[in-house]
Amino acid sequence: MNKLLSILIAVLLSGACIGQEKTNQVDEQGRKQGKWQKFDVSGTKIYNGEFKDDYEIGDFIFYYPTGKPKAVLSYSDKGTIAKSKVFYEDGALLSEGAYKKKKKDGIWIYYTESGSRISQESYKEGVKDGEWIVFDNDIIVEKTIWKNDMREGVWHKKFEYGYLYGTYKNNLLSGIYEEFYHSKKMKVKGAYENGMKIGEWRFFDPEGRLIKTEKWKNDFLISSSILLNMPGEEYFQRVDSIAYFYLSSKNLVVVTLKGEKITCSNPIDNFVENVEISSFMVVNWEKKFYARYSCIKNVEKDPSGKKLTVTLEPKTDFILYADEEAAKGLKSYFFNDPEEESPRRR
């Protein structure tokens, strides 16, 4: 009886072992075969899938540390082709595309968690090739053409204020560059050569009037001139000849390096936008007084010790005080330390 019981237990145990599928097996040639799983050091599953003769077959599922699916790769053609779907942790689709020989191939699309497209990319066995598109709420806002991993051809991009067209050659901007307002009127027109600005660049206001010109050579700005609106005439002033400018009543006053004072009706904000503002410093925010750095000769406290007076060259015909906000920048730039009493004369 005991012998019979022992035989029965042995048979049952043998059946259990046969029913239990083994994982992470290799054959005599060292090739992966059958079901495979991988875990990190903490025991969290990274992926599971199936191999045949060392190549992937069917679906491989990758997981977030929470155990939720992160990606599914569906293999075919002896593991050379894999369709990919990547997911946000909440299950929404993040991207979809395909691999060929482990490299991105064909069209790849990326999505927001709400399902709107973010971008569309095109590859040829890992190399950027074809049309690349950027979306904003499923609306196309940018298109670029890639050929053999280099931008080549027309580049189109939309902005909040309008849109632009440019052309790439050998991955560098070359040829005519144009920006437009939403009204389709020209905003900027110029040219590139081998990625560098060249020749004359022209800037227009929304009504189509020329308001600024620039001359470039090999990406170096040679000169620029800005339109000054004066009664009965349109006068262009070279920007590098402007010493300072400020608001006086409703007019804009521009003073040149030679001391010439020009009163015009340009809106101050537009004027600031069109000069090389990095060459200027705000001396008084209330007056919207901007002075070229090289024209600020001295900064010192007045007799009361409460205000900073600013001396410019050419000189102003009034005492120029820096208001509280502008004084912070002046102290930082003209004093060795913002708290020091002795300014650095220039």
Secondary structure per residue as TSV (DSSP state, phi and psi in degrees):
chain	resnum	aa	ss	phi	psi
A	1	M	-	360.0	-45.5
A	2	N	H	-62.6	-35.3
A	3	K	H	-66.7	-40.2
A	4	L	H	-64.4	-41.6
A	5	L	H	-63.9	-39.7
A	6	S	H	-64.4	-40.6
A	7	I	H	-63.3	-42.6
A	8	L	H	-63.2	-43.3
A	9	I	H	-63.4	-40.3
A	10	A	H	-63.2	-41.3
A	11	V	H	-64.2	-43.9
A	12	L	H	-61.8	-44.3
A	13	L	H	-64.5	-37.8
A	14	S	H	-64.0	-41.5
A	15	G	H	-64.4	-38.5
A	16	A	H	-64.6	-40.3
A	17	C	H	-67.0	-38.6
A	18	I	H	-64.3	-38.5
A	19	G	H	-74.2	-20.3
A	20	Q	S	-87.7	115.5
A	21	E	-	-78.3	132.4
A	22	K	-	-82.7	151.1
A	23	T	-	-125.4	163.4
A	24	N	S	55.3	48.5
A	25	Q	E	-101.1	149.0
A	26	V	E	-125.7	152.6
A	27	D	-	-88.9	-173.5
A	28	E	T	-62.5	-23.5
A	29	Q	T	-91.5	5.1
A	30	G	S	80.1	15.1
A	31	R	-	-89.7	139.9
A	32	K	E	-67.5	137.0
A	33	Q	E	-138.4	142.3
A	34	G	E	75.5	-158.5
A	35	K	E	-70.8	137.5
A	36	W	E	-132.5	144.8
A	37	Q	E	-137.0	150.8
A	38	K	E	-132.8	137.8
A	39	F	E	-126.1	151.9
A	40	D	-	-84.7	-178.0
A	41	V	T	-63.5	-22.4
A	42	S	T	-89.2	-2.2
A	43	G	S	92.4	5.4
A	44	T	-	-81.3	132.7
A	45	K	E	-68.7	133.0
A	46	I	E	-94.4	-48.0
A	47	Y	E	-157.4	165.4
A	48	N	E	-143.9	147.0
A	49	G	E	-172.1	-167.0
A	50	E	E	-135.3	139.8
A	51	F	E	-115.2	154.1
A	52	K	E	-141.2	118.2
A	53	D	T	54.7	37.9
A	54	D	T	81.3	4.9
A	55	Y	E	-119.0	154.1
A	56	E	E	-75.3	142.2
A	57	I	E	-133.2	145.4
A	58	G	E	70.1	-152.7
A	59	D	E	-90.4	131.0
A	60	F	E	-108.4	127.2
A	61	I	E	-112.3	126.7
A	62	F	E	-106.9	149.7
A	63	Y	E	-126.3	149.1
A	64	Y	-	-74.0	161.4
A	65	P	T	-56.7	-23.1
A	66	T	T	-76.7	-9.7
A	67	G	S	95.8	-5.2
A	68	K	-	-80.8	146.3
A	69	P	E	-61.0	132.5
A	70	K	E	-101.9	-37.1
A	71	A	E	-157.4	152.5
A	72	V	E	-127.5	122.7
A	73	L	E	-111.2	120.4
A	74	S	E	-105.2	109.5
A	75	Y	E	-93.1	148.8
A	76	S	E	-152.0	178.5
A	77	D	T	51.1	52.4
A	78	K	T	54.3	40.7
A	79	G	T	80.6	2.4
A	80	T	T	-82.6	-23.7
A	81	I	E	-116.3	134.9
A	82	A	E	-141.6	119.6
A	83	K	E	-84.0	131.0
A	84	S	E	-115.8	139.4
A	85	K	E	-134.4	124.1
A	86	V	E	-111.9	141.3
A	87	F	E	-122.9	148.0
A	88	Y	-	-68.1	163.6
A	89	E	T	-65.4	-23.6
A	90	D	T	-82.6	1.2
A	91	G	S	100.9	-10.9
A	92	A	-	-70.2	147.2
A	93	L	E	-70.8	127.7
A	94	L	E	-97.5	-43.3
A	95	S	E	-155.7	159.1
A	96	E	E	-148.6	143.3
A	97	G	E	-179.9	-160.3
A	98	A	E	-141.7	154.4
A	99	Y	E	-114.1	146.9
A	100	K	E	-129.8	118.3
A	101	K	T	53.9	45.9
A	102	K	T	71.6	7.0
A	103	K	E	-117.7	145.5
A	104	K	E	-58.2	138.8
A	105	D	E	-147.6	134.2
A	106	G	E	82.8	-154.7
A	107	I	E	-87.3	130.7
A	108	W	E	-117.1	134.9
A	109	I	E	-124.7	137.3
A	110	Y	E	-117.1	145.0
A	111	Y	E	-129.5	155.8
A	112	T	-	-79.4	169.0
A	113	E	T	-63.9	-24.0
A	114	S	T	-84.9	-4.7
A	115	G	S	102.1	-2.6
A	116	S	-	-77.7	147.5
A	117	R	E	-73.7	138.8
A	118	I	E	-98.4	-48.8
A	119	S	E	-156.6	161.8
A	120	Q	E	-133.3	126.9
A	121	E	E	-121.4	154.5
A	122	S	E	-128.5	129.8
A	123	Y	E	-129.3	158.3
A	124	K	E	-132.6	97.5
A	125	E	T	49.8	52.7
A	126	G	T	90.1	-8.7
A	127	V	E	-104.2	135.2
A	128	K	E	-62.9	122.8
A	129	D	-	-156.7	116.4
A	130	G	E	116.1	-163.1
A	131	E	E	-87.2	130.0
A	132	W	E	-109.6	134.3
A	133	I	E	-129.9	139.6
A	134	V	E	-113.3	136.3
A	135	F	E	-116.4	155.2
A	136	D	E	-132.5	107.1
A	137	N	T	54.0	46.5
A	138	D	T	70.0	5.6
A	139	I	E	-98.8	130.8
A	140	I	E	-67.7	125.0
A	141	V	E	-118.4	-11.1
A	142	E	E	-158.6	139.9
A	143	K	E	-133.2	133.2
A	144	T	E	-135.6	140.9
A	145	I	E	-102.3	130.1
A	146	W	E	-115.4	142.2
A	147	K	E	-140.3	118.2
A	148	N	T	53.8	46.0
A	149	D	T	72.3	16.6
A	150	M	E	-133.2	140.8
A	151	R	E	-68.5	132.9
A	152	E	-	-150.4	119.7
A	153	G	E	107.6	-164.0
A	154	V	E	-70.5	136.2
A	155	W	E	-115.7	128.6
A	156	H	E	-129.0	132.9
A	157	K	E	-143.7	139.9
A	158	K	E	-104.5	143.8
A	159	F	-	-121.8	175.7
A	160	E	S	-61.8	-35.8
A	161	Y	S	-94.4	-12.3
A	162	G	E	170.0	-136.4
A	163	Y	E	-159.0	168.5
A	164	L	E	-140.6	160.7
A	165	Y	E	-132.7	136.9
A	166	G	E	-145.3	174.2
A	167	T	E	-133.7	133.6
A	168	Y	E	-103.6	143.6
A	169	K	E	-139.9	122.1
A	170	N	T	54.3	40.7
A	171	N	T	74.1	9.2
A	172	L	E	-124.5	142.9
A	173	L	E	-63.2	129.1
A	174	S	-	-147.1	135.2
A	175	G	E	100.6	-164.5
A	176	I	E	-67.7	138.1
A	177	Y	E	-122.3	130.9
A	178	E	E	-138.3	135.3
A	179	E	E	-117.4	144.8
A	180	F	E	-129.5	150.9
A	181	Y	E	-76.4	167.6
A	182	H	T	-58.0	-27.2
A	183	S	T	-72.5	-3.3
A	184	K	S	77.2	5.7
A	185	K	-	-81.6	147.0
A	186	M	E	-63.0	137.6
A	187	K	E	-109.8	-46.9
A	188	V	E	-139.8	139.0
A	189	K	E	-140.2	128.9
A	190	G	E	-159.6	-161.3
A	191	A	E	-149.0	152.9
A	192	Y	E	-120.0	154.8
A	193	E	E	-142.0	117.6
A	194	N	T	53.6	41.2
A	195	G	T	81.4	4.0
A	196	M	E	-116.3	140.0
A	197	K	E	-66.9	138.5
A	198	I	E	-139.1	158.6
A	199	G	E	67.0	-156.9
A	200	E	E	-89.5	133.2
A	201	W	E	-111.7	136.1
A	202	R	E	-122.0	137.5
A	203	F	E	-121.8	137.8
A	204	F	E	-126.6	153.0
A	205	D	-	-86.5	172.4
A	206	P	T	-59.3	-19.7
A	207	E	T	-87.5	-3.5
A	208	G	S	93.5	8.1
A	209	R	-	-86.2	135.9
A	210	L	E	-67.7	125.2
A	211	I	E	-121.1	-12.2
A	212	K	E	-161.1	144.1
A	213	T	E	-128.8	149.0
A	214	E	E	-133.8	147.0
A	215	K	E	-118.7	126.6
A	216	W	E	-123.1	148.8
A	217	K	E	-141.9	117.7
A	218	N	T	50.8	45.7
A	219	D	T	70.8	14.0
A	220	F	E	-109.7	127.1
A	221	L	E	-75.4	115.7
A	222	I	E	-81.1	-46.8
A	223	S	E	-163.7	161.5
A	224	S	E	-146.6	148.1
A	225	S	E	-132.1	142.1
A	226	I	E	-122.5	142.6
A	227	L	E	-73.1	130.6
A	228	L	E	-108.6	120.3
A	229	N	E	-82.1	111.9
A	230	M	E	-128.7	152.5
A	231	P	T	-54.8	123.0
A	232	G	T	79.5	-0.5
A	233	E	E	-154.7	159.7
A	234	E	E	-117.9	118.3
A	235	Y	E	-122.7	131.0
A	236	F	E	-100.3	127.6
A	237	Q	E	-111.5	131.5
A	238	R	E	-64.2	130.9
A	239	V	G	-65.6	-36.6
A	240	D	G	-72.6	-2.7
A	241	S	G	-99.4	-0.2
A	242	I	E	-87.4	125.0
A	243	A	E	-86.3	-48.2
A	244	Y	E	-161.9	166.1
A	245	F	E	-152.4	155.0
A	246	Y	E	-163.6	166.8
A	247	L	E	-87.1	137.3
A	248	S	E	-135.0	108.0
A	249	S	T	60.3	-122.8
A	250	K	T	-101.6	2.0
A	251	N	E	-102.3	160.4
A	252	L	E	-103.0	128.8
A	253	V	E	-106.7	125.7
A	254	V	E	-115.4	127.6
A	255	V	E	-115.3	128.9
A	256	T	E	-87.3	170.4
A	257	L	T	-62.4	-24.0
A	258	K	T	-85.5	-1.3
A	259	G	-	91.1	4.5
A	260	E	-	-72.2	130.9
A	261	K	E	-104.7	125.7
A	262	I	E	-122.0	124.4
A	263	T	E	-101.6	127.2
A	264	C	E	-140.1	175.9
A	265	S	-	-109.6	17.3
A	266	N	-	-61.1	134.3
A	267	P	-	-61.3	132.2
A	268	I	H	-59.9	-41.0
A	269	D	H	-64.2	-40.8
A	270	N	H	-67.0	-36.7
A	271	F	H	-64.8	-45.2
A	272	V	H	-59.6	-39.4
A	273	E	H	-65.0	-29.6
A	274	N	H	-102.6	-7.4
A	275	V	S	-92.0	165.0
A	276	E	-	-76.9	81.8
A	277	I	G	-63.9	-19.3
A	278	S	G	-65.7	-16.0
A	279	S	G	-86.8	-5.4
A	280	F	E	-117.6	156.6
A	281	M	E	-127.3	141.6
A	282	V	E	-76.1	120.7
A	283	V	E	-97.4	-30.3
A	284	N	E	-150.6	112.9
A	285	W	T	-69.0	-37.0
A	286	E	T	-63.0	-42.9
A	287	K	T	-84.2	-6.9
A	288	K	T	52.5	52.4
A	289	F	E	-94.2	117.0
A	290	Y	E	-113.7	131.3
A	291	A	E	-126.5	140.6
A	292	R	E	-64.5	136.5
A	293	Y	G	-50.9	-45.1
A	294	S	G	-67.9	-13.8
A	295	C	G	-94.3	-7.4
A	296	I	E	-87.3	108.3
A	297	K	E	-96.5	-28.2
A	298	N	E	-158.1	146.9
A	299	V	E	-136.1	123.1
A	300	E	E	-149.9	160.2
A	301	K	E	-76.8	142.6
A	302	D	-	-75.4	172.7
A	303	P	T	-53.8	-30.3
A	304	S	T	-73.9	-19.5
A	305	G	S	78.3	5.6
A	306	K	S	-104.0	-19.1
A	307	K	-	-123.3	154.1
A	308	L	E	-101.6	127.0
A	309	T	E	-99.0	144.4
A	310	V	E	-120.1	129.5
A	311	T	E	-105.8	126.1
A	312	L	E	-113.8	162.1
A	313	E	S	-135.2	114.5
A	314	P	S	-64.5	153.8
A	315	K	-	-71.9	150.1
A	316	T	-	-83.2	158.6
A	317	D	S	-93.6	20.9
A	318	F	S	-151.6	160.9
A	319	I	-	-73.2	124.7
A	320	L	-	-100.2	116.6
A	321	Y	E	-104.2	144.8
A	322	A	E	-89.5	129.3
A	323	D	-	-76.1	174.3
A	324	E	H	-57.4	-43.4
A	325	E	H	-68.3	-44.7
A	326	A	H	-67.5	-31.8
A	327	A	H	-60.2	-30.9
A	328	K	H	-61.0	-45.9
A	329	G	H	-68.5	-39.3
A	330	L	H	-64.5	-43.2
A	331	K	H	-61.5	-42.7
A	332	S	H	-64.0	-38.0
A	333	Y	H	-85.9	-37.2
A	334	F	H	-100.3	-10.4
A	335	F	B	-112.0	148.2
A	336	N	S	-60.5	-30.9
A	337	D	S	-145.7	139.5
A	338	P	T	-52.7	-23.4
A	339	E	T	-96.1	-5.4
A	340	E	-	-73.4	157.2
A	341	E	S	-92.9	-22.5
A	342	S	-	-98.6	119.7
A	343	P	B	-79.7	163.2
A	344	R	-	-95.7	115.5
A	345	R	-	-75.7	147.4
A	346	R	-	-126.7	360.0
